[in-house]
Amino acid sequence: MEKLMPLPTMKEFIWDEFMEPLHISVKKMADDIFFNIQKDVDMRKAKRMNQKRFNKIKPFPRKKNNISLA
């Protein structure tokens, strides 16, 4: 049986590929990840709560103009 190289853990991958080369601390990484996840959750909740209002929004009709940029 062929001996395979062990797969890296997620911790090793994140450290080797991002944190160490970019000099990002564990605290900074955790703060950024939790903030972005919370922001995403908040946006999804707001969208669900206001979907009926969003569906009523109609775009303004576009006006044709004779302006040439050339």
Z-matrix of the N, CA and C atoms (Angstrom, degrees):
N
C 1 1.460
C 2 1.533 1 109.04
N 3 1.307 2 115.26 1 137.25
C 4 1.462 3 121.05 2 -179.60
C 5 1.529 4 110.39 3 -72.69
N 6 1.328 5 115.74 4 134.58
C 7 1.457 6 120.36 5 179.61
C 8 1.529 7 108.26 6 -87.75
N 9 1.321 8 116.34 7 122.98
C 10 1.453 9 121.94 8 -178.12
C 11 1.525 10 111.24 9 -99.60
N 12 1.311 11 114.49 10 149.93
C 13 1.453 12 119.97 11 176.26
C 14 1.532 13 108.39 12 -70.39
N 15 1.326 14 118.05 13 137.48
C 16 1.474 15 118.72 14 -179.46
C 17 1.531 16 110.80 15 -65.75
N 18 1.314 17 115.20 16 144.24
C 19 1.461 18 120.63 17 178.46
C 20 1.527 19 109.37 18 -75.09
N 21 1.327 20 117.38 19 143.90
C 22 1.460 21 118.71 20 178.43
C 23 1.527 22 110.79 21 -72.00
N 24 1.310 23 115.63 22 151.90
C 25 1.461 24 119.44 23 174.17
C 26 1.526 25 108.12 24 -76.46
N 27 1.315 26 116.90 25 164.55
C 28 1.459 27 120.28 26 178.24
C 29 1.530 28 109.95 27 -60.08
N 30 1.322 29 116.27 28 -38.74
C 31 1.466 30 121.06 29 178.72
C 32 1.533 31 110.13 30 -59.70
N 33 1.315 32 116.93 31 -47.29
C 34 1.468 33 120.89 32 -179.66
C 35 1.527 34 111.13 33 -63.33
N 36 1.317 35 115.78 34 -42.39
C 37 1.460 36 120.17 35 -178.93
C 38 1.526 37 111.19 36 -62.78
N 39 1.327 38 116.83 37 -49.59
C 40 1.470 39 120.67 38 -179.23
C 41 1.522 40 110.58 39 -62.32
N 42 1.328 41 115.86 40 -42.17
C 43 1.472 42 119.44 41 -179.32
C 44 1.529 43 110.50 42 -64.58
N 45 1.331 44 117.17 43 -50.98
C 46 1.463 45 122.07 44 -175.02
C 47 1.525 46 113.28 45 -68.29
N 48 1.329 47 117.07 46 -37.53
C 49 1.460 48 120.51 47 -173.47
C 50 1.526 49 114.21 48 -91.64
N 51 1.331 50 117.38 49 -25.99
C 52 1.457 51 119.24 50 -174.32
C 53 1.522 52 114.03 51 -124.73
N 54 1.318 53 115.22 52 -59.09
C 55 1.462 54 118.65 53 -170.29
C 56 1.526 55 113.38 54 -64.89
N 57 1.307 56 117.00 55 -50.90
C 58 1.464 57 119.78 56 -177.98
C 59 1.534 58 112.30 57 -65.49
N 60 1.356 59 119.36 58 -50.75
C 61 1.463 60 118.28 59 -178.79
C 62 1.533 61 113.52 60 -64.52
N 63 1.325 62 116.61 61 -31.39
C 64 1.466 63 120.04 62 -177.66
C 65 1.531 64 112.63 63 -95.75
N 66 1.330 65 115.76 64 1.34
C 67 1.469 66 121.94 65 179.52
C 68 1.528 67 111.69 66 56.27
N 69 1.333 68 116.17 67 48.04
C 70 1.461 69 122.16 68 179.44
C 71 1.525 70 108.35 69 -100.31
N 72 1.325 71 116.17 70 129.44
C 73 1.466 72 120.00 71 179.55
C 74 1.530 73 110.07 72 -77.28
N 75 1.319 74 115.39 73 162.11
C 76 1.461 75 121.02 74 177.81
C 77 1.528 76 109.36 75 -61.30
N 78 1.328 77 117.12 76 -42.15
C 79 1.466 78 120.84 77 -179.81
C 80 1.525 79 110.88 78 -62.41
N 81 1.323 80 117.38 79 -45.43
C 82 1.463 81 121.19 80 -179.91
C 83 1.530 82 110.61 81 -62.00
N 84 1.317 83 116.46 82 -44.05
C 85 1.466 84 120.86 83 179.45
C 86 1.529 85 110.41 84 -61.79
N 87 1.329 86 116.80 85 -46.72
C 88 1.464 87 121.01 86 -179.33
C 89 1.527 88 110.85 87 -62.93
N 90 1.327 89 117.01 88 -44.69
C 91 1.463 90 120.44 89 179.70
C 92 1.520 91 111.03 90 -60.38
N 93 1.319 92 117.09 91 -45.50
C 94 1.465 93 121.14 92 -178.27
C 95 1.520 94 111.59 93 -65.91
N 96 1.322 95 117.05 94 -43.40
C 97 1.471 96 120.59 95 -179.15
C 98 1.516 97 110.02 96 -65.79
N 99 1.359 98 119.49 97 -48.39
C 100 1.466 99 120.79 98 -177.14
C 101 1.510 100 110.78 99 -66.40
N 102 1.354 101 117.56 100 -36.36
C 103 1.459 102 120.30 101 179.08
C 104 1.525 103 110.31 102 -64.39
N 105 1.334 104 117.52 103 -46.10
C 106 1.467 105 121.12 104 -178.59
C 107 1.522 106 111.83 105 -66.27
N 108 1.312 107 117.13 106 -38.63
C 109 1.465 108 119.95 107 178.42
C 110 1.520 109 109.70 108 -65.20
N 111 1.334 110 117.25 109 -44.82
C 112 1.460 111 120.65 110 -179.62
C 113 1.523 112 110.84 111 -64.07
N 114 1.324 113 116.75 112 -40.62
C 115 1.465 114 120.96 113 178.63
C 116 1.526 115 109.81 114 -61.84
N 117 1.323 116 117.42 115 -42.38
C 118 1.454 117 121.41 116 179.52
C 119 1.530 118 110.95 117 -63.63
N 120 1.332 119 116.57 118 -44.04
C 121 1.471 120 120.85 119 178.97
C 122 1.527 121 109.98 120 -61.74
N 123 1.337 122 117.02 121 -45.05
C 124 1.464 123 121.13 122 179.95
C 125 1.526 124 111.54 123 -61.01
N 126 1.332 125 117.15 124 -41.77
C 127 1.465 126 120.77 125 179.62
C 128 1.529 127 111.36 126 -65.69
N 129 1.317 128 116.73 127 -40.33
C 130 1.473 129 119.75 128 178.73
C 131 1.523 130 111.44 129 -65.18
N 132 1.342 131 116.73 130 -40.73
C 133 1.468 132 120.23 131 177.79
C 134 1.519 133 110.83 132 -63.20
N 135 1.337 134 116.71 133 -44.55
C 136 1.459 135 120.70 134 -179.75
C 137 1.521 136 110.56 135 -62.61
N 138 1.320 137 117.20 136 -40.62
C 139 1.460 138 120.50 137 179.53
C 140 1.522 139 110.99 138 -63.69
N 141 1.322 140 116.84 139 -43.23
C 142 1.470 141 120.33 140 179.32
C 143 1.523 142 111.36 141 -64.34
N 144 1.328 143 116.34 142 -42.36
C 145 1.464 144 120.41 143 -177.47
C 146 1.530 145 112.12 144 -68.29
N 147 1.326 146 118.11 145 -27.61
C 148 1.459 147 121.96 146 -173.98
C 149 1.517 148 113.81 147 -114.34
N 150 1.321 149 118.03 148 14.19
C 151 1.461 150 121.33 149 -174.57
C 152 1.518 151 112.54 150 -57.35
N 153 1.333 152 118.09 151 -40.46
C 154 1.467 153 120.41 152 -179.56
C 155 1.521 154 110.83 153 -62.92
N 156 1.330 155 116.46 154 -39.71
C 157 1.471 156 120.09 155 177.83
C 158 1.528 157 110.34 156 -66.39
N 159 1.327 158 116.62 157 -43.01
C 160 1.461 159 120.44 158 -179.29
C 161 1.528 160 110.73 159 -61.65
N 162 1.340 161 116.50 160 -38.44
C 163 1.466 162 120.39 161 -178.41
C 164 1.523 163 112.30 162 -66.68
N 165 1.332 164 118.30 163 -22.97
C 166 1.464 165 122.09 164 179.76
C 167 1.525 166 112.71 165 -80.71
N 168 1.314 167 117.65 166 -13.60
C 169 1.465 168 121.37 167 -178.63
C 170 1.526 169 109.16 168 -73.04
N 171 1.321 170 115.07 169 125.07
C 172 1.461 171 120.57 170 179.58
C 173 1.526 172 108.24 171 -115.14
N 174 1.321 173 118.14 172 137.13
C 175 1.471 174 119.87 173 179.00
C 176 1.524 175 110.92 174 -71.81
N 177 1.336 176 115.91 175 151.41
C 178 1.451 177 120.74 176 174.50
C 179 1.521 178 108.18 177 -67.37
N 180 1.341 179 116.62 178 143.18
C 181 1.469 180 117.60 179 176.24
C 182 1.524 181 109.79 180 -66.69
N 183 1.304 182 116.01 181 141.59
C 184 1.475 183 120.40 182 179.68
C 185 1.516 184 109.64 183 -78.31
N 186 1.311 185 114.81 184 137.16
C 187 1.455 186 120.34 185 176.58
C 188 1.523 187 108.44 186 -93.46
N 189 1.314 188 115.15 187 138.84
C 190 1.459 189 119.63 188 174.41
C 191 1.512 190 107.15 189 -80.58
N 192 1.315 191 115.88 190 137.67
C 193 1.467 192 118.24 191 176.76
C 194 1.524 193 108.92 192 -129.81
N 195 1.271 194 114.13 193 162.36
C 196 1.463 195 120.26 194 -177.66
C 197 1.532 196 111.28 195 -104.04
N 198 1.297 197 116.89 196 24.90
C 199 1.449 198 120.45 197 -178.37
C 200 1.520 199 109.04 198 -83.50
N 201 1.319 200 115.94 199 130.16
C 202 1.450 201 120.89 200 178.29
C 203 1.519 202 108.52 201 -111.14
N 204 1.297 203 116.91 202 133.63
C 205 1.454 204 121.62 203 179.35
C 206 1.528 205 111.32 204 -92.65
N 207 1.306 206 117.45 205 -3.93
C 208 1.466 207 121.02 206 -178.00
C 209 1.501 208 111.82 207 -84.38
